[in-house]
């Protein structure tokens, strides 16, 4: 089947506060994710409420 969507090495990191005196921490939400979606296939994004699926 034909590939209708292809992604390679997706990376998304977030900087989050650890408190007033501790600085920031890095959260690696995606780190080198790749996929191909073929015509007629379904891709689902699954996660807890508020975990950033739409981001």
C-alpha distances in whole Angstrom, upper triangle without the diagonal:
4,7,9,12,13,17,19,22,23,27,29,33,35,39,41,45,47,50,53,54,51,49,45,42,39,36,33,30,27,27,25,22,18,15,11,10,6,6,8,9,13,15,19,22,25,28,32,33,34,32,31,27,27,29
4,6,9,11,14,17,21,21,25,27,31,34,37,40,43,45,49,51,52,49,47,43,41,37,34,31,29,26,26,23,20,17,14,10,9,6,6,9,10,13,15,19,21,24,28,32,33,33,31,29,26,26,27
4,6,7,11,13,17,17,21,23,27,30,34,36,40,42,45,47,49,46,43,39,37,33,31,27,25,22,22,20,17,13,10,6,6,4,6,10,10,12,13,16,18,22,25,29,30,30,28,26,23,23,23
4,7,10,14,17,17,21,22,26,29,32,34,38,40,43,46,47,45,42,38,36,32,30,27,24,21,22,20,17,14,11,8,6,6,6,9,10,11,12,15,17,21,24,27,28,28,27,24,21,20,21
4,7,10,14,13,17,19,22,25,28,31,34,37,40,42,44,41,38,35,32,29,26,23,21,18,19,17,14,11,8,6,5,7,9,12,11,11,10,13,15,18,21,25,26,26,24,21,18,17,18
4,7,10,11,14,17,20,23,27,29,33,35,38,41,42,39,36,33,30,27,24,21,19,16,16,13,11,8,6,4,6,9,11,14,13,13,12,15,15,19,21,25,26,26,23,21,18,18,18
4,7,7,11,13,17,20,23,26,30,32,35,37,38,35,33,29,27,23,21,18,16,12,13,10,8,5,5,6,9,12,15,17,15,15,12,15,14,18,20,23,24,24,21,19,16,16,16
4,6,9,13,16,19,23,25,29,31,34,37,37,34,32,28,25,22,20,16,15,12,11,7,7,4,7,9,12,15,18,20,18,18,15,17,17,19,21,24,26,25,22,20,18,19,17
4,6,10,13,17,20,22,26,28,31,34,34,31,28,25,22,18,17,13,13,9,7,4,5,5,9,12,15,18,21,23,21,20,17,18,17,19,20,23,25,24,21,19,18,18,17
4,7,10,14,17,20,23,25,29,31,32,29,26,22,20,16,14,11,10,7,6,5,5,6,9,12,15,18,21,23,20,19,16,16,14,17,18,21,22,21,17,15,14,15,13
4,7,10,13,16,20,22,25,27,28,25,22,19,16,13,11,8,8,5,5,5,7,10,13,16,18,22,24,26,23,22,18,18,16,17,17,20,21,19,16,14,14,15,12
4,7,10,13,17,19,22,24,25,22,20,16,14,10,9,6,6,5,7,9,10,13,15,18,20,24,26,27,25,22,19,18,15,17,16,18,19,16,13,11,12,13,9
4,7,10,13,15,19,21,22,19,16,12,10,7,6,5,6,7,8,11,12,16,18,22,23,27,30,31,28,26,22,21,18,18,17,18,19,16,13,12,14,15,11
4,6,10,12,15,18,19,16,14,10,8,6,5,7,7,10,11,15,16,19,22,25,26,30,32,33,30,27,24,22,19,19,17,17,18,15,12,11,14,14,11
4,7,10,12,14,15,13,10,6,6,5,6,9,11,13,14,18,19,22,25,28,30,34,36,37,34,31,27,26,22,22,20,20,20,17,15,14,17,18,14
4,6,9,12,13,11,9,5,5,6,7,11,12,15,17,20,21,25,27,30,32,35,38,38,35,32,29,26,23,22,19,19,19,15,14,14,17,18,15
4,6,8,10,8,6,4,6,9,10,14,15,19,20,24,25,29,31,34,35,39,41,42,39,36,32,30,26,25,22,21,21,17,16,17,20,21,19
4,7,8,6,6,5,6,10,11,15,17,20,21,25,26,30,33,36,37,41,43,44,41,38,34,31,28,26,23,22,22,19,18,19,22,24,21
4,6,5,6,8,10,13,15,19,20,24,25,29,30,34,36,39,40,44,46,47,44,40,37,34,31,29,26,24,24,21,20,21,25,26,24
4,6,7,9,12,16,18,21,23,26,27,31,33,36,39,42,43,47,49,50,47,43,40,37,34,33,29,28,27,24,23,24,28,29,26
4,6,9,12,16,18,22,24,27,28,31,33,37,40,43,44,48,51,51,48,45,41,39,35,34,31,30,29,26,26,26,30,31,28
4,7,9,13,15,19,21,24,24,28,30,34,36,40,42,45,48,48,45,42,39,36,33,32,28,27,27,25,23,24,28,29,26
4,7,10,13,17,19,22,22,26,28,31,34,38,39,43,46,46,43,41,37,35,31,30,28,27,27,23,22,22,26,27,24
4,7,10,13,15,18,19,22,24,28,31,34,36,39,42,43,40,37,33,31,27,27,24,24,24,21,19,19,22,23,20
4,7,10,12,15,16,19,21,25,28,31,33,37,39,40,37,34,30,29,25,24,22,21,22,19,17,17,20,22,19
4,6,9,12,12,16,17,21,24,28,29,33,36,37,34,31,27,26,22,22,20,20,21,18,15,15,18,19,16
4,6,9,10,14,15,19,21,25,27,30,33,34,30,28,24,22,19,18,16,16,18,15,12,12,15,17,14
4,6,6,10,11,15,18,22,23,27,30,31,28,25,21,20,17,17,15,16,18,16,13,12,14,16,13
4,7,10,10,14,16,19,21,24,27,28,24,22,18,16,13,13,12,13,15,13,10,9,10,12,10
4,6,6,10,13,16,18,22,24,25,22,20,16,15,13,14,13,16,17,16,12,11,11,13,11
4,6,9,13,16,19,22,26,27,24,22,18,18,16,17,17,19,21,20,16,15,15,17,15
4,7,10,14,17,20,23,25,22,21,18,18,16,18,18,21,23,22,19,17,17,18,16
4,7,11,13,17,20,22,18,17,14,14,13,15,16,19,21,21,17,16,14,16,15
4,7,10,14,17,19,16,15,13,14,14,16,18,22,24,23,20,18,16,18,17
4,7,10,13,15,12,12,10,12,12,15,18,21,23,24,21,19,16,17,17
4,6,10,12,10,11,9,13,14,17,20,24,26,26,23,21,18,19,19
4,7,9,7,7,7,11,13,16,19,23,25,25,23,21,18,18,19
4,6,6,8,9,13,16,19,23,26,28,28,27,25,21,21,23
4,6,8,11,14,17,21,24,28,29,30,28,26,22,22,24
4,7,10,13,17,19,23,27,28,29,28,26,22,22,24
4,7,10,14,16,20,23,25,26,25,23,20,20,22
4,7,10,13,16,20,21,22,21,20,16,17,19
4,7,10,13,17,18,19,18,16,13,14,16
4,6,10,13,15,16,15,14,10,12,14
4,7,10,12,13,11,10,7,9,11
4,7,9,11,10,10,7,10,13
4,7,8,6,8,7,10,12
4,6,6,9,8,12,13
4,6,8,8,11,13
4,6,8,9,10
4,6,9,9
4,6,5
4,5
4
